[in-house]
């Protein structure tokens, strides 16, 4: 287990601990809040919750980057 380290907004985190602008992860690709110690029963909940969080965060980022 493991994967891409994310924060509470599902933003991918650099090894130095800062967010990578515009890159989001959820589900099996993300280490999530459990990192390498995720219980198998939490997998589906992580996918659903952080999938929604990642989608909302990505949409907000895209809107903030849109040129009018």
mmCIF file as Biopython writes it, N, C-alpha, C and O atoms, coordinates in Angstrom:
data_model
#
loop_
_atom_site.group_PDB
_atom_site.id
_atom_site.type_symbol
_atom_site.label_atom_id
_atom_site.label_alt_id
_atom_site.label_comp_id
_atom_site.label_asym_id
_atom_site.label_entity_id
_atom_site.label_seq_id
_atom_site.pdbx_PDB_ins_code
_atom_site.Cartn_x
_atom_site.Cartn_y
_atom_site.Cartn_z
_atom_site.occupancy
_atom_site.B_iso_or_equiv
_atom_site.auth_seq_id
_atom_site.auth_asym_id
_atom_site.pdbx_PDB_model_num
ATOM 1   N N  . UNK A ? 1  ? 0.852   -1.177 0.000   1.0 0.0 1  A 1 
ATOM 2   C CA . UNK A ? 1  ? 0.000   0.000  0.000   1.0 0.0 1  A 1 
ATOM 3   C C  . UNK A ? 1  ? 0.887   1.226  0.000   1.0 0.0 1  A 1 
ATOM 4   O O  . UNK A ? 1  ? 2.113   1.117  0.013   1.0 0.0 1  A 1 
ATOM 5   N N  . UNK A ? 2  ? 0.290   2.346  -0.014  1.0 0.0 2  A 1 
ATOM 6   C CA . UNK A ? 2  ? 1.044   3.588  -0.110  1.0 0.0 2  A 1 
ATOM 7   C C  . UNK A ? 2  ? 0.476   4.390  -1.257  1.0 0.0 2  A 1 
ATOM 8   O O  . UNK A ? 2  ? -0.712  4.285  -1.562  1.0 0.0 2  A 1 
ATOM 9   N N  . UNK A ? 3  ? 1.282   5.164  -1.876  1.0 0.0 3  A 1 
ATOM 10  C CA . UNK A ? 3  ? 0.822   5.947  -3.014  1.0 0.0 3  A 1 
ATOM 11  C C  . UNK A ? 3  ? 1.212   7.397  -2.856  1.0 0.0 3  A 1 
ATOM 12  O O  . UNK A ? 3  ? 2.089   7.743  -2.065  1.0 0.0 3  A 1 
ATOM 13  N N  . UNK A ? 4  ? 0.554   8.229  -3.613  1.0 0.0 4  A 1 
ATOM 14  C CA . UNK A ? 4  ? 0.828   9.662  -3.623  1.0 0.0 4  A 1 
ATOM 15  C C  . UNK A ? 4  ? 0.332   10.271 -2.316  1.0 0.0 4  A 1 
ATOM 16  O O  . UNK A ? 4  ? -0.815  10.065 -1.922  1.0 0.0 4  A 1 
ATOM 17  N N  . UNK A ? 5  ? 1.188   11.009 -1.662  1.0 0.0 5  A 1 
ATOM 18  C CA . UNK A ? 5  ? 0.799   11.691 -0.430  1.0 0.0 5  A 1 
ATOM 19  C C  . UNK A ? 5  ? -0.120  12.850 -0.782  1.0 0.0 5  A 1 
ATOM 20  O O  . UNK A ? 5  ? 0.194   13.654 -1.660  1.0 0.0 5  A 1 
ATOM 21  N N  . UNK A ? 6  ? -1.266  12.937 -0.090  1.0 0.0 6  A 1 
ATOM 22  C CA . UNK A ? 6  ? -2.228  14.017 -0.327  1.0 0.0 6  A 1 
ATOM 23  C C  . UNK A ? 6  ? -2.545  14.722 0.991   1.0 0.0 6  A 1 
ATOM 24  O O  . UNK A ? 6  ? -2.279  14.212 2.079   1.0 0.0 6  A 1 
ATOM 25  N N  . UNK A ? 7  ? -3.124  15.916 0.847   1.0 0.0 7  A 1 
ATOM 26  C CA . UNK A ? 7  ? -3.592  16.647 2.029   1.0 0.0 7  A 1 
ATOM 27  C C  . UNK A ? 7  ? -5.110  16.552 2.117   1.0 0.0 7  A 1 
ATOM 28  O O  . UNK A ? 7  ? -5.727  15.774 1.389   1.0 0.0 7  A 1 
ATOM 29  N N  . UNK A ? 8  ? -5.711  17.333 2.997   1.0 0.0 8  A 1 
ATOM 30  C CA . UNK A ? 8  ? -7.164  17.257 3.213   1.0 0.0 8  A 1 
ATOM 31  C C  . UNK A ? 8  ? -7.982  17.724 2.012   1.0 0.0 8  A 1 
ATOM 32  O O  . UNK A ? 8  ? -9.185  17.466 1.951   1.0 0.0 8  A 1 
ATOM 33  N N  . UNK A ? 9  ? -7.345  18.411 1.048   1.0 0.0 9  A 1 
ATOM 34  C CA . UNK A ? 9  ? -8.026  18.835 -0.181  1.0 0.0 9  A 1 
ATOM 35  C C  . UNK A ? 9  ? -7.734  17.884 -1.331  1.0 0.0 9  A 1 
ATOM 36  O O  . UNK A ? 9  ? -8.103  18.162 -2.472  1.0 0.0 9  A 1 
ATOM 37  N N  . UNK A ? 10 ? -7.078  16.770 -1.047  1.0 0.0 10 A 1 
ATOM 38  C CA . UNK A ? 10 ? -6.664  15.761 -2.033  1.0 0.0 10 A 1 
ATOM 39  C C  . UNK A ? 10 ? -5.604  16.307 -2.990  1.0 0.0 10 A 1 
ATOM 40  O O  . UNK A ? 10 ? -5.420  15.767 -4.080  1.0 0.0 10 A 1 
ATOM 41  N N  . UNK A ? 11 ? -4.911  17.366 -2.594  1.0 0.0 11 A 1 
ATOM 42  C CA . UNK A ? 11 ? -3.816  17.904 -3.402  1.0 0.0 11 A 1 
ATOM 43  C C  . UNK A ? 11 ? -2.584  17.023 -3.201  1.0 0.0 11 A 1 
ATOM 44  O O  . UNK A ? 11 ? -2.237  16.677 -2.072  1.0 0.0 11 A 1 
ATOM 45  N N  . UNK A ? 12 ? -1.932  16.665 -4.295  1.0 0.0 12 A 1 
ATOM 46  C CA . UNK A ? 12 ? -0.705  15.881 -4.201  1.0 0.0 12 A 1 
ATOM 47  C C  . UNK A ? 12 ? 0.368   16.725 -3.519  1.0 0.0 12 A 1 
ATOM 48  O O  . UNK A ? 12 ? 0.472   17.930 -3.747  1.0 0.0 12 A 1 
ATOM 49  N N  . UNK A ? 13 ? 1.154   16.070 -2.686  1.0 0.0 13 A 1 
ATOM 50  C CA . UNK A ? 13 ? 2.178   16.759 -1.907  1.0 0.0 13 A 1 
ATOM 51  C C  . UNK A ? 13 ? 3.575   16.406 -2.411  1.0 0.0 13 A 1 
ATOM 52  O O  . UNK A ? 13 ? 3.877   15.246 -2.689  1.0 0.0 13 A 1 
ATOM 53  N N  . UNK A ? 14 ? 4.409   17.418 -2.520  1.0 0.0 14 A 1 
ATOM 54  C CA . UNK A ? 14 ? 5.816   17.225 -2.871  1.0 0.0 14 A 1 
ATOM 55  C C  . UNK A ? 14 ? 6.516   16.563 -1.692  1.0 0.0 14 A 1 
ATOM 56  O O  . UNK A ? 14 ? 6.027   16.630 -0.564  1.0 0.0 14 A 1 
ATOM 57  N N  . UNK A ? 15 ? 7.633   15.938 -1.938  1.0 0.0 15 A 1 
ATOM 58  C CA . UNK A ? 15 ? 8.394   15.297 -0.854  1.0 0.0 15 A 1 
ATOM 59  C C  . UNK A ? 15 ? 8.763   16.283 0.239   1.0 0.0 15 A 1 
ATOM 60  O O  . UNK A ? 15 ? 8.930   15.896 1.395   1.0 0.0 15 A 1 
ATOM 61  N N  . UNK A ? 16 ? 8.892   17.552 -0.116  1.0 0.0 16 A 1 
ATOM 62  C CA . UNK A ? 16 ? 9.257   18.579 0.863   1.0 0.0 16 A 1 
ATOM 63  C C  . UNK A ? 16 ? 8.048   19.101 1.622   1.0 0.0 16 A 1 
ATOM 64  O O  . UNK A ? 16 ? 8.187   19.982 2.470   1.0 0.0 16 A 1 
ATOM 65  N N  . UNK A ? 17 ? 6.848   18.565 1.327   1.0 0.0 17 A 1 
ATOM 66  C CA . UNK A ? 17 ? 5.668   18.890 2.104   1.0 0.0 17 A 1 
ATOM 67  C C  . UNK A ? 17 ? 4.768   19.976 1.574   1.0 0.0 17 A 1 
ATOM 68  O O  . UNK A ? 17 ? 3.805   20.344 2.248   1.0 0.0 17 A 1 
ATOM 69  N N  . UNK A ? 18 ? 5.039   20.515 0.381   1.0 0.0 18 A 1 
ATOM 70  C CA . UNK A ? 18 ? 4.130   21.525 -0.151  1.0 0.0 18 A 1 
ATOM 71  C C  . UNK A ? 18 ? 3.298   20.947 -1.294  1.0 0.0 18 A 1 
ATOM 72  O O  . UNK A ? 18 ? 3.686   19.964 -1.925  1.0 0.0 18 A 1 
ATOM 73  N N  . UNK A ? 19 ? 2.146   21.573 -1.550  1.0 0.0 19 A 1 
ATOM 74  C CA . UNK A ? 19 ? 1.225   21.089 -2.573  1.0 0.0 19 A 1 
ATOM 75  C C  . UNK A ? 19 ? 1.797   21.313 -3.967  1.0 0.0 19 A 1 
ATOM 76  O O  . UNK A ? 19 ? 2.532   22.270 -4.207  1.0 0.0 19 A 1 
ATOM 77  N N  . UNK A ? 20 ? 1.444   20.413 -4.878  1.0 0.0 20 A 1 
ATOM 78  C CA . UNK A ? 20 ? 1.809   20.553 -6.286  1.0 0.0 20 A 1 
ATOM 79  C C  . UNK A ? 20 ? 0.581   21.127 -6.987  1.0 0.0 20 A 1 
ATOM 80  O O  . UNK A ? 20 ? -0.438  20.444 -7.092  1.0 0.0 20 A 1 
ATOM 81  N N  . UNK A ? 21 ? 0.658   22.371 -7.470  1.0 0.0 21 A 1 
ATOM 82  C CA . UNK A ? 21 ? -0.515  23.048 -8.046  1.0 0.0 21 A 1 
ATOM 83  C C  . UNK A ? 21 ? -1.159  22.255 -9.185  1.0 0.0 21 A 1 
ATOM 84  O O  . UNK A ? 21 ? -0.489  21.856 -10.137 1.0 0.0 21 A 1 
ATOM 85  N N  . UNK A ? 22 ? -2.480  22.034 -9.069  1.0 0.0 22 A 1 
ATOM 86  C CA . UNK A ? 22 ? -3.248  21.388 -10.122 1.0 0.0 22 A 1 
ATOM 87  C C  . UNK A ? 22 ? -3.175  19.873 -10.160 1.0 0.0 22 A 1 
ATOM 88  O O  . UNK A ? 22 ? -3.756  19.263 -11.058 1.0 0.0 22 A 1 
ATOM 89  N N  . UNK A ? 23 ? -2.486  19.245 -9.223  1.0 0.0 23 A 1 
ATOM 90  C CA . UNK A ? 23 ? -2.378  17.787 -9.220  1.0 0.0 23 A 1 
ATOM 91  C C  . UNK A ? 23 ? -3.126  17.229 -8.005  1.0 0.0 23 A 1 
ATOM 92  O O  . UNK A ? 23 ? -2.812  17.559 -6.861  1.0 0.0 23 A 1 
ATOM 93  N N  . UNK A ? 24 ? -4.112  16.385 -8.274  1.0 0.0 24 A 1 
ATOM 94  C CA . UNK A ? 24 ? -4.960  15.808 -7.235  1.0 0.0 24 A 1 
ATOM 95  C C  . UNK A ? 24 ? -4.954  14.295 -7.362  1.0 0.0 24 A 1 
ATOM 96  O O  . UNK A ? 24 ? -4.754  13.762 -8.453  1.0 0.0 24 A 1 
ATOM 97  N N  . UNK A ? 25 ? -5.169  13.608 -6.265  1.0 0.0 25 A 1 
ATOM 98  C CA . UNK A ? 25 ? -5.188  12.139 -6.283  1.0 0.0 25 A 1 
ATOM 99  C C  . UNK A ? 25 ? -6.229  11.630 -5.292  1.0 0.0 25 A 1 
ATOM 100 O O  . UNK A ? 25 ? -6.522  12.273 -4.284  1.0 0.0 25 A 1 
ATOM 101 N N  . UNK A ? 26 ? -6.777  10.464 -5.604  1.0 0.0 26 A 1 
ATOM 102 C CA . UNK A ? 26 ? -7.754  9.830  -4.713  1.0 0.0 26 A 1 
ATOM 103 C C  . UNK A ? 26 ? -7.765  8.340  -4.997  1.0 0.0 26 A 1 
ATOM 104 O O  . UNK A ? 26 ? -7.201  7.889  -5.993  1.0 0.0 26 A 1 
ATOM 105 N N  . UNK A ? 27 ? -8.393  7.591  -4.143  1.0 0.0 27 A 1 
ATOM 106 C CA . UNK A ? 27 ? -8.538  6.156  -4.344  1.0 0.0 27 A 1 
ATOM 107 C C  . UNK A ? 27 ? -7.238  5.401  -4.198  1.0 0.0 27 A 1 
ATOM 108 O O  . UNK A ? 27 ? -6.416  5.725  -3.341  1.0 0.0 27 A 1 
ATOM 109 N N  . UNK A ? 28 ? -7.050  4.393  -5.033  1.0 0.0 28 A 1 
ATOM 110 C CA . UNK A ? 28 ? -5.895  3.508  -4.922  1.0 0.0 28 A 1 
ATOM 111 C C  . UNK A ? 28 ? -4.577  4.202  -5.254  1.0 0.0 28 A 1 
ATOM 112 O O  . UNK A ? 28 ? -3.516  3.706  -4.875  1.0 0.0 28 A 1 
ATOM 113 N N  . UNK A ? 29 ? -4.618  5.333  -5.951  1.0 0.0 29 A 1 
ATOM 114 C CA . UNK A ? 29 ? -3.375  6.035  -6.291  1.0 0.0 29 A 1 
ATOM 115 C C  . UNK A ? 29 ? -2.849  6.875  -5.144  1.0 0.0 29 A 1 
ATOM 116 O O  . UNK A ? 29 ? -1.678  7.253  -5.134  1.0 0.0 29 A 1 
ATOM 117 N N  . UNK A ? 30 ? -3.700  7.166  -4.185  1.0 0.0 30 A 1 
ATOM 118 C CA . UNK A ? 30 ? -3.328  8.068  -3.097  1.0 0.0 30 A 1 
ATOM 119 C C  . UNK A ? 30 ? -2.968  7.309  -1.826  1.0 0.0 30 A 1 
ATOM 120 O O  . UNK A ? 30 ? -3.593  6.308  -1.476  1.0 0.0 30 A 1 
ATOM 121 N N  . UNK A ? 31 ? -1.955  7.808  -1.155  1.0 0.0 31 A 1 
ATOM 122 C CA . UNK A ? 31 ? -1.628  7.280  0.163   1.0 0.0 31 A 1 
ATOM 123 C C  . UNK A ? 31 ? -2.665  7.731  1.174   1.0 0.0 31 A 1 
ATOM 124 O O  . UNK A ? 31 ? -2.878  7.083  2.199   1.0 0.0 31 A 1 
ATOM 125 N N  . UNK A ? 32 ? -3.306  8.849  0.873   1.0 0.0 32 A 1 
ATOM 126 C CA . UNK A ? 32 ? -4.368  9.368  1.720   1.0 0.0 32 A 1 
ATOM 127 C C  . UNK A ? 32 ? -3.913  9.701  3.131   1.0 0.0 32 A 1 
ATOM 128 O O  . UNK A ? 32 ? -2.728  9.913  3.387   1.0 0.0 32 A 1 
ATOM 129 N N  . UNK A ? 33 ? -4.858  9.743  4.022   1.0 0.0 33 A 1 
ATOM 130 C CA . UNK A ? 33 ? -4.555  10.099 5.403   1.0 0.0 33 A 1 
ATOM 131 C C  . UNK A ? 33 ? -3.961  8.933  6.164   1.0 0.0 33 A 1 
ATOM 132 O O  . UNK A ? 33 ? -3.388  9.119  7.237   1.0 0.0 33 A 1 
ATOM 133 N N  . UNK A ? 34 ? -4.094  7.707  5.611   1.0 0.0 34 A 1 
ATOM 134 C CA . UNK A ? 34 ? -3.578  6.520  6.295   1.0 0.0 34 A 1 
ATOM 135 C C  . UNK A ? 34 ? -2.167  6.152  5.844   1.0 0.0 34 A 1 
ATOM 136 O O  . UNK A ? 34 ? -1.492  5.360  6.502   1.0 0.0 34 A 1 
ATOM 137 N N  . UNK A ? 35 ? -1.718  6.725  4.724   1.0 0.0 35 A 1 
ATOM 138 C CA . UNK A ? 35 ? -0.400  6.427  4.138   1.0 0.0 35 A 1 
ATOM 139 C C  . UNK A ? 35 ? -0.228  4.937  3.938   1.0 0.0 35 A 1 
ATOM 140 O O  . UNK A ? 35 ? -1.030  4.321  3.236   1.0 0.0 35 A 1 
ATOM 141 N N  . UNK A ? 36 ? 0.787   4.341  4.527   1.0 0.0 36 A 1 
ATOM 142 C CA . UNK A ? 36 ? 1.074   2.926  4.291   1.0 0.0 36 A 1 
ATOM 143 C C  . UNK A ? 36 ? 0.302   2.003  5.225   1.0 0.0 36 A 1 
ATOM 144 O O  . UNK A ? 36 ? 0.455   0.785  5.136   1.0 0.0 36 A 1 
ATOM 145 N N  . UNK A ? 37 ? -0.512  2.538  6.108   1.0 0.0 37 A 1 
ATOM 146 C CA . UNK A ? 37 ? -1.177  1.718  7.118   1.0 0.0 37 A 1 
ATOM 147 C C  . UNK A ? 37 ? -2.694  1.766  6.959   1.0 0.0 37 A 1 
ATOM 148 O O  . UNK A ? 37 ? -3.412  1.924  7.946   1.0 0.0 37 A 1 
ATOM 149 N N  . UNK A ? 38 ? -3.187  1.633  5.733   1.0 0.0 38 A 1 
ATOM 150 C CA . UNK A ? 38 ? -4.625  1.689  5.498   1.0 0.0 38 A 1 
ATOM 151 C C  . UNK A ? 38 ? -5.251  0.329  5.733   1.0 0.0 38 A 1 
ATOM 152 O O  . UNK A ? 38 ? -4.740  -0.680 5.248   1.0 0.0 38 A 1 
ATOM 153 N N  . UNK A ? 39 ? -6.324  0.287  6.453   1.0 0.0 39 A 1 
ATOM 154 C CA . UNK A ? 39 ? -7.077  -0.949 6.643   1.0 0.0 39 A 1 
ATOM 155 C C  . UNK A ? 39 ? -7.864  -1.231 5.372   1.0 0.0 39 A 1 
ATOM 156 O O  . UNK A ? 39 ? -8.405  -0.307 4.765   1.0 0.0 39 A 1 
ATOM 157 N N  . UNK A ? 40 ? -7.935  -2.471 4.968   1.0 0.0 40 A 1 
ATOM 158 C CA . UNK A ? 40 ? -8.602  -2.836 3.724   1.0 0.0 40 A 1 
ATOM 159 C C  . UNK A ? 40 ? -10.066 -2.396 3.698   1.0 0.0 40 A 1 
ATOM 160 O O  . UNK A ? 40 ? -10.568 -2.021 2.639   1.0 0.0 40 A 1 
ATOM 161 N N  . UNK A ? 41 ? -10.746 -2.432 4.811   1.0 0.0 41 A 1 
ATOM 162 C CA . UNK A ? 41 ? -12.152 -2.035 4.871   1.0 0.0 41 A 1 
ATOM 163 C C  . UNK A ? 41 ? -12.377 -0.551 4.637   1.0 0.0 41 A 1 
ATOM 164 O O  . UNK A ? 41 ? -13.486 -0.134 4.302   1.0 0.0 41 A 1 
ATOM 165 N N  . UNK A ? 42 ? -11.342 0.239  4.811   1.0 0.0 42 A 1 
ATOM 166 C CA . UNK A ? 42 ? -11.464 1.686  4.607   1.0 0.0 42 A 1 
ATOM 167 C C  . UNK A ? 42 ? -11.271 2.089  3.150   1.0 0.0 42 A 1 
ATOM 168 O O  . UNK A ? 42 ? -11.507 3.244  2.795   1.0 0.0 42 A 1 
ATOM 169 N N  . UNK A ? 43 ? -10.851 1.164  2.310   1.0 0.0 43 A 1 
ATOM 170 C CA . UNK A ? 43 ? -10.517 1.473  0.922   1.0 0.0 43 A 1 
ATOM 171 C C  . UNK A ? 43 ? -11.684 2.106  0.174   1.0 0.0 43 A 1 
ATOM 172 O O  . UNK A ? 43 ? -11.511 3.138  -0.475  1.0 0.0 43 A 1 
ATOM 173 N N  . UNK A ? 44 ? -12.861 1.510  0.254   1.0 0.0 44 A 1 
ATOM 174 C CA . UNK A ? 44 ? -14.015 2.024  -0.475  1.0 0.0 44 A 1 
ATOM 175 C C  . UNK A ? 44 ? -14.411 3.403  0.026   1.0 0.0 44 A 1 
ATOM 176 O O  . UNK A ? 44 ? -14.725 4.287  -0.770  1.0 0.0 44 A 1 
ATOM 177 N N  . UNK A ? 45 ? -14.399 3.590  1.324   1.0 0.0 45 A 1 
ATOM 178 C CA . UNK A ? 45 ? -14.747 4.898  1.892   1.0 0.0 45 A 1 
ATOM 179 C C  . UNK A ? 45 ? -13.749 5.955  1.444   1.0 0.0 45 A 1 
ATOM 180 O O  . UNK A ? 45 ? -14.145 7.065  1.089   1.0 0.0 45 A 1 
ATOM 181 N N  . UNK A ? 46 ? -12.458 5.628  1.456   1.0 0.0 46 A 1 
ATOM 182 C CA . UNK A ? 46 ? -11.433 6.566  0.979   1.0 0.0 46 A 1 
ATOM 183 C C  . UNK A ? 46 ? -11.679 6.949  -0.470  1.0 0.0 46 A 1 
ATOM 184 O O  . UNK A ? 46 ? -11.570 8.121  -0.831  1.0 0.0 46 A 1 
ATOM 185 N N  . UNK A ? 47 ? -12.014 5.963  -1.308  1.0 0.0 47 A 1 
ATOM 186 C CA . UNK A ? 47 ? -12.257 6.237  -2.730  1.0 0.0 47 A 1 
ATOM 187 C C  . UNK A ? 47 ? -13.428 7.196  -2.920  1.0 0.0 47 A 1 
ATOM 188 O O  . UNK A ? 47 ? -13.341 8.148  -3.696  1.0 0.0 47 A 1 
ATOM 189 N N  . UNK A ? 48 ? -14.513 6.941  -2.214  1.0 0.0 48 A 1 
ATOM 190 C CA . UNK A ? 48 ? -15.713 7.764  -2.363  1.0 0.0 48 A 1 
ATOM 191 C C  . UNK A ? 48 ? -15.488 9.164  -1.796  1.0 0.0 48 A 1 
ATOM 192 O O  . UNK A ? 48 ? -15.758 10.160 -2.469  1.0 0.0 48 A 1 
ATOM 193 N N  . UNK A ? 49 ? -15.001 9.239  -0.581  1.0 0.0 49 A 1 
ATOM 194 C CA . UNK A ? 49 ? -14.833 10.535 0.077   1.0 0.0 49 A 1 
ATOM 195 C C  . UNK A ? 49 ? -13.776 11.374 -0.627  1.0 0.0 49 A 1 
ATOM 196 O O  . UNK A ? 49 ? -14.037 12.520 -0.995  1.0 0.0 49 A 1 
ATOM 197 N N  . UNK A ? 50 ? -12.586 10.814 -0.818  1.0 0.0 50 A 1 
ATOM 198 C CA . UNK A ? 50 ? -11.521 11.614 -1.417  1.0 0.0 50 A 1 
ATOM 199 C C  . UNK A ? 50 ? -11.697 11.783 -2.917  1.0 0.0 50 A 1 
ATOM 200 O O  . UNK A ? 50 ? -11.137 12.716 -3.493  1.0 0.0 50 A 1 
ATOM 201 N N  . UNK A ? 51 ? -12.457 10.910 -3.566  1.0 0.0 51 A 1 
ATOM 202 C CA . UNK A ? 51 ? -12.812 11.137 -4.967  1.0 0.0 51 A 1 
ATOM 203 C C  . UNK A ? 51 ? -13.648 12.397 -5.106  1.0 0.0 51 A 1 
ATOM 204 O O  . UNK A ? 51 ? -13.429 13.208 -6.006  1.0 0.0 51 A 1 
ATOM 205 N N  . UNK A ? 52 ? -14.600 12.550 -4.212  1.0 0.0 52 A 1 
ATOM 206 C CA . UNK A ? 52 ? -15.442 13.756 -4.237  1.0 0.0 52 A 1 
ATOM 207 C C  . UNK A ? 52 ? -14.632 14.995 -3.862  1.0 0.0 52 A 1 
ATOM 208 O O  . UNK A ? 52 ? -14.756 16.043 -4.496  1.0 0.0 52 A 1 
ATOM 209 N N  . UNK A ? 53 ? -13.807 14.866 -2.832  1.0 0.0 53 A 1 
ATOM 210 C CA . UNK A ? 53 ? -12.964 15.988 -2.399  1.0 0.0 53 A 1 
ATOM 211 C C  . UNK A ? 53 ? -12.026 16.405 -3.534  1.0 0.0 53 A 1 
ATOM 212 O O  . UNK A ? 53 ? -11.883 17.593 -3.821  1.0 0.0 53 A 1 
ATOM 213 N N  . UNK A ? 54 ? -11.387 15.423 -4.176  1.0 0.0 54 A 1 
ATOM 214 C CA . UNK A ? 54 ? -10.468 15.718 -5.273  1.0 0.0 54 A 1 
ATOM 215 C C  . UNK A ? 54 ? -11.198 16.390 -6.429  1.0 0.0 54 A 1 
ATOM 216 O O  . UNK A ? 54 ? -10.688 17.347 -7.010  1.0 0.0 54 A 1 
ATOM 217 N N  . UNK A ? 55 ? -12.382 15.900 -6.766  1.0 0.0 55 A 1 
ATOM 218 C CA . UNK A ? 55 ? -13.165 16.504 -7.848  1.0 0.0 55 A 1 
ATOM 219 C C  . UNK A ? 55 ? -13.543 17.943 -7.550  1.0 0.0 55 A 1 
ATOM 220 O O  . UNK A ? 55 ? -13.405 18.815 -8.408  1.0 0.0 55 A 1 
ATOM 221 N N  . UNK A ? 56 ? -14.020 18.197 -6.334  1.0 0.0 56 A 1 
ATOM 222 C CA . UNK A ? 56 ? -14.379 19.567 -5.950  1.0 0.0 56 A 1 
ATOM 223 C C  . UNK A ? 56 ? -13.154 20.482 -5.935  1.0 0.0 56 A 1 
ATOM 224 O O  . UNK A ? 56 ? -13.217 21.618 -6.405  1.0 0.0 56 A 1 
ATOM 225 N N  . UNK A ? 57 ? -12.048 19.985 -5.398  1.0 0.0 57 A 1 
ATOM 226 C CA . UNK A ? 57 ? -10.828 20.795 -5.339  1.0 0.0 57 A 1 
ATOM 227 C C  . UNK A ? 57 ? -10.303 21.084 -6.738  1.0 0.0 57 A 1 
ATOM 228 O O  . UNK A ? 57 ? -9.877  22.203 -7.022  1.0 0.0 57 A 1 
ATOM 229 N N  . UNK A ? 58 ? -10.329 20.088 -7.612  1.0 0.0 58 A 1 
ATOM 230 C CA . UNK A ? 58 ? -9.862  20.285 -8.990  1.0 0.0 58 A 1 
ATOM 231 C C  . UNK A ? 58 ? -10.751 21.284 -9.729  1.0 0.0 58 A 1 
ATOM 232 O O  . UNK A ? 58 ? -10.254 22.108 -10.497 1.0 0.0 58 A 1 
ATOM 233 N N  . UNK A ? 59 ? -12.051 21.214 -9.501  1.0 0.0 59 A 1 
ATOM 234 C CA . UNK A ? 59 ? -12.970 22.155 -10.142 1.0 0.0 59 A 1 
ATOM 235 C C  . UNK A ? 59 ? -12.702 23.584 -9.662  1.0 0.0 59 A 1 
ATOM 236 O O  . UNK A ? 59 ? -12.690 24.515 -10.467 1.0 0.0 59 A 1 
ATOM 237 N N  . UNK A ? 60 ? -12.489 23.759 -8.372  1.0 0.0 60 A 1 
ATOM 238 C CA . UNK A ? 60 ? -12.175 25.089 -7.844  1.0 0.0 60 A 1 
ATOM 239 C C  . UNK A ? 60 ? -10.863 25.609 -8.426  1.0 0.0 60 A 1 
ATOM 240 O O  . UNK A ? 60 ? -10.757 26.785 -8.774  1.0 0.0 60 A 1 
ATOM 241 N N  . UNK A ? 61 ? -9.868  24.733 -8.530  1.0 0.0 61 A 1 
ATOM 242 C CA . UNK A ? 61 ? -8.586  25.134 -9.105  1.0 0.0 61 A 1 
ATOM 243 C C  . UNK A ? 61 ? -8.756  25.541 -10.565 1.0 0.0 61 A 1 
ATOM 244 O O  . UNK A ? 61 ? -8.219  26.563 -10.992 1.0 0.0 61 A 1 
ATOM 245 N N  . UNK A ? 62 ? -9.500  24.748 -11.330 1.0 0.0 62 A 1 
ATOM 246 C CA . UNK A ? 62 ? -9.714  25.053 -12.739 1.0 0.0 62 A 1 
ATOM 247 C C  . UNK A ? 62 ? -10.439 26.388 -12.922 1.0 0.0 62 A 1 
ATOM 248 O O  . UNK A ? 62 ? -10.096 27.172 -13.807 1.0 0.0 62 A 1 
ATOM 249 N N  . UNK A ? 63 ? -11.439 26.639 -12.082 1.0 0.0 63 A 1 
ATOM 250 C CA . UNK A ? 63 ? -12.159 27.917 -12.163 1.0 0.0 63 A 1 
ATOM 251 C C  . UNK A ? 63 ? -11.246 29.087 -11.827 1.0 0.0 63 A 1 
ATOM 252 O O  . UNK A ? 63 ? -11.360 30.158 -12.423 1.0 0.0 63 A 1 
ATOM 253 N N  . UNK A ? 64 ? -10.348 28.888 -10.882 1.0 0.0 64 A 1 
ATOM 254 C CA . UNK A ? 64 ? -9.440  29.978 -10.493 1.0 0.0 64 A 1 
ATOM 255 C C  . UNK A ? 64 ? -8.391  30.245 -11.577 1.0 0.0 64 A 1 
ATOM 256 O O  . UNK A ? 64 ? -7.831  31.339 -11.639 1.0 0.0 64 A 1 
ATOM 257 N N  . UNK A ? 65 ? -8.121  29.245 -12.437 1.0 0.0 65 A 1 
ATOM 258 C CA . UNK A ? 65 ? -7.138  29.392 -13.496 1.0 0.0 65 A 1 
ATOM 259 C C  . UNK A ? 65 ? -7.748  29.812 -14.833 1.0 0.0 65 A 1 
ATOM 260 O O  . UNK A ? 65 ? -7.027  30.161 -15.768 1.0 0.0 65 A 1 
ATOM 261 N N  . UNK A ? 66 ? -9.076  29.777 -14.919 1.0 0.0 66 A 1 
ATOM 262 C CA . UNK A ? 66 ? -9.751  30.088 -16.174 1.0 0.0 66 A 1 
ATOM 263 C C  . UNK A ? 66 ? -9.532  31.542 -16.567 1.0 0.0 66 A 1 
ATOM 264 O O  . UNK A ? 66 ? -9.629  32.448 -15.740 1.0 0.0 66 A 1 
ATOM 265 N N  . UNK A ? 67 ? -9.236  31.743 -17.840 1.0 0.0 67 A 1 
ATOM 266 C CA . UNK A ? 67 ? -9.043  33.099 -18.347 1.0 0.0 67 A 1 
ATOM 267 C C  . UNK A ? 67 ? -10.374 33.590 -18.903 1.0 0.0 67 A 1 
ATOM 268 O O  . UNK A ? 67 ? -11.002 32.937 -19.736 1.0 0.0 67 A 1 
ATOM 269 N N  . UNK A ? 68 ? -10.773 34.723 -18.434 1.0 0.0 68 A 1 
ATOM 270 C CA . UNK A ? 68 ? -12.064 35.287 -18.880 1.0 0.0 68 A 1 
ATOM 271 C C  . UNK A ? 68 ? -11.868 36.204 -20.050 1.0 0.0 68 A 1 
ATOM 272 O O  . UNK A ? 68 ? -12.835 36.769 -20.560 1.0 0.0 68 A 1 
#
